[in-house]
Amino acid sequence: MANVHYRIVEHDGGWAYKAGDVFSERYATHDEAREAAERAAAEQRLPGAPEDIEYQDEAGDWHEEVSLGQDRPETDVTG
């Protein structure tokens, strides 16, 4: 299972949350950034509807699968 970590950081004269190398929009306060990160983390854990997925692998071969929408990542917020 994948893990998504959100970290609250100072950014662009305010605060943001960061997932990997990606920053959120800027928030005026740490608390606002933390609340936004908590919402994003909660949304990541929600199951989705089943859907067909089609993708090309590194060898150029195409594959079709069905995603049941239940394999959601674990999430956490720090900072």
Steps between C-alpha positions, in 0.01 A plus 500: 500500500625846415565769758444870436669735746393862528741735673423857612780737395570871474459604139491823300451727800235279659428131552426206273477127515733289293450150359826370358652792309165670433380805696138591560379853459624748761301551821531796733531292816640166608155397625340567159767294326458219752120495455542489121751215527267305728218541245726388214618199700143399584394528135786272394366227728145503355418203281410573141267343247622206292647610167676355199867593469705476183876562508817444302797335671871575448519245216219677312240230567147610587312355799142523622401458863208577724568710807253424778577832668576334832881513498531838663828621651573549866551869576645712777566867571802633687614846595 
